[in-house]
Amino acid sequence: MSESLAIIAEAREVSKSYDGGRIAVLRGASLRVQAGEMVALWGASGSGKSTFLHLLGGLDLPDAGTITVCGLDPQLEANRLELRRRHLGFVFQLHNLIPDLTVEENIRVPALAVGLGTAVTATRVRQLAASVGLTHRLGHRIQDLSGGERQRTALCRALMNSPRLLLADEPTGSLDEQTGESVFRLLQELARRDGIAVVLATHERRFASACDRQLRIRDGVLTEN
Amino acid sequence: MRVFSLVLTNLGRHRLRALMGSAGIAFGVAAMLTILAIVTGAIGMFQQILSTDSHYLVFERNVSDLFFSSVTRAQVASIRAQPGVREAHAVLFGIVSSPGHPVITCFGIDASDPRLRRATWLEGQPADFGRKPGAVYLGARAAAFLGAHAGEAIVIGRGDFLVGGVFRTENGFEDGGVFLPLAEAQDYFHRGDAASVVAVKLSDESGGPAFKAALESAAPGLVALENREFSSSYNSFKILNFTAWAVGICAFALGGLGVANTMLFSVFTRIREIAVLRVCGFSTRQVALLIFSEAAALAAAGVVAGLVLGFGLLQVLVHVPQFQGYVQATVRPVVLVGIVVTAFVTAVTGAIFPARFAARIQPAEALRYE
């Protein structure tokens, strides 16, 4: 694999502000993420970690700078859809699962978006559930799950369409220490096993230091530790 | 899981609201079905009465309703004298009442009127018609709801009449009517020697245009219309049709507002969830389709409930004597298709704004706020 192919995501001099430029969240942030690499974005709450993840995932647009993810520019609508469908997976702090659906149905949602076949989807759901220890919970509704189970379900959903880049926004933020630790280990293990690049936004130093690289965001500036 | 189960799950979250949205469509369907059945039934039966064994209808020009039309005896005689006219039967329409039955259609007809020949006489003889002074003849349904039999006295308006006979006709409207000899009807309604319409049968139908031209030239105050021409130009039919559609469309508009309200509420309560769908790869079109599908599912449930309700109501109305055969319990397939299509179009139209709103949800913005 050549070096250029191994780069999954690249941001160059990205800036983003809100409220008509009065609140500068990111100032000239640059980042390069390679396949299979786990990169931590570490910083205090409100430092711009989520904003940077949203920009990488094409959920928001930068004011300045360029971003390339899996060779595509997420500033273009068509690319954004393609990225979300085929190349990106998202995990959020509050899992954001659909409450009235079962675990299995929640995991299947990304497959619905791309029209994946029923049999293929079923196999993939079983594999993912087994890998995070949720097989016995597939038929349960979200409200019946613990916080850790919910986050594991969200992780399975993010991995459903076999993404190349996983953007995890404080996935352990709403969990107790032990559950947070187990979810982080699971994330680390799955990413390594499948060679998925992970950008993890966290305010917890212990998780940041367990990643391959740590980037600190402070006052909108991204620096590598 | 397929998209359909996602649709049902979404609707199932606010069952009462979904039920109300669906009920709006159901009432629209039932209202449209009932009104159209009544109107088309009434028009159909009235047409049948007028066109009984005839080619042309002659009546007074520019009248708003046939009840106000006057064709004098001299004019009837002149029509009969027209070349090519085989038969011409004058009919006078009126409304009478009887205790407990405020509106009964009364037909003043000649003893030679073809409907008397074609009717099945249940009591009395057709030959008696017009020969017994002060006698009325009843359609079978009128006899049933008036509880009258031949030889008995009944009260019509302010007078007592003897029932001269009871007969069944093919037409439910006539079957619920009271028949008087033309002269007695003219006297009863103070119409002098006037009839409402004259049903004309020609010896040769191809001579119709010549008959029409000759008649309208000889009597400019009269108009002769072919039966089909009459159906499309008669003001009362037009008003009835227009009213039916207007009421039906209003009912559907209310149903559409119900769907819009339901769908808008549904979208507002799951903005974050829709943002997650977008994050998971749903396109704006897929999100909009999801909302439209939910509206269509509401419409489908509403259509089924509305048809059951509408046909049930028609079955009841058919047996209500006061409707005098106005109601057709059977509805033409094209009308049914029209109602179903209107229901779906209304529901989908009601979902346009909610779908547009949902499709425009920006994931980052929606996820940023708890």
Contacts between the chains, C-beta under 8 A, distances in Angstrom:
chain1	res1	chain2	res2	distance
A	50	B	368	7.5
A	54	B	364	4.5
A	54	B	367	7.9
A	57	B	279	7.5
A	59	B	279	6.7
A	59	B	362	7.9
A	59	B	363	4.7
A	59	B	364	3.9
A	59	B	367	7.3
A	60	B	362	8.0
A	60	B	364	4.0
A	81	B	281	7.0
A	81	B	283	5.5
A	84	B	278	7.5
A	84	B	279	6.3
A	84	B	280	7.0
A	84	B	281	4.6
A	85	B	281	3.7
A	86	B	281	8.0
A	90	B	279	5.1
A	90	B	280	7.8
A	92	B	367	6.9
A	94	B	370	7.5
A	96	B	272	6.8
A	96	B	273	7.7
A	96	B	276	4.6
A	96	B	279	7.9
A	96	B	367	7.2
A	98	B	9	7.8
A	98	B	273	5.7
A	98	B	276	7.3
A	100	B	9	5.1
A	100	B	10	7.8
A	100	B	12	6.9
A	100	B	13	5.7
A	101	B	1	7.3
A	101	B	6	7.6
A	101	B	9	6.0
A	104	B	1	7.4
A	105	B	1	4.3
A	105	B	5	7.4
A	105	B	6	7.8
A	105	B	9	7.8
A	108	B	1	4.9
A	109	B	276	7.9
A	109	B	277	6.8
A	109	B	280	4.9
A	110	B	280	4.4
A	110	B	281	5.4
A	112	B	1	6.9
A	112	B	2	7.5
A	112	B	3	6.1
A	112	B	6	7.0
A	112	B	282	7.7
A	113	B	277	7.5
A	113	B	280	5.6
A	113	B	281	3.4
A	113	B	282	4.8
A	113	B	283	7.6
A	113	B	286	6.5
A	114	B	281	6.0
A	118	B	2	7.9
A	157	B	280	6.9
A	161	B	281	7.0
